[in-house]
């Protein structure tokens, strides 16, 4: 019934509770214990339902957006231009270009004498 607690153990617990709390307080304590157990079960069910809803939302997103599962960091395969094909290509700025911009910016700045 209650795991390893049998009839004699439960009877002993009830007798000790009756002696400690008295016959007038025992029904009130029982009601409070019942309320606490009910609230605990309700909170536990709410928590379990929230977790299940979150897991379902994640699963739904994974089904709708399969790209989330595969990393998007892999670059597309590079294709070499055919000989004679002169398509404009995007080139990265050379290291001298930022230095020139910085140098012209520094020379245009007013100098203060301290």
Secondary structure, 3 states (H helix, E strand, C coil): CECCECHHHHHHHHHHHHHHHCHHHHHHHHHHHHHHHHHHHHHHHHHHHHHHHHHHHHHHHHHHCHHHCCCCCCCCCCCCCCCCCCCCCCCCCCHHHHHHHHHHHHHHCCCCCC
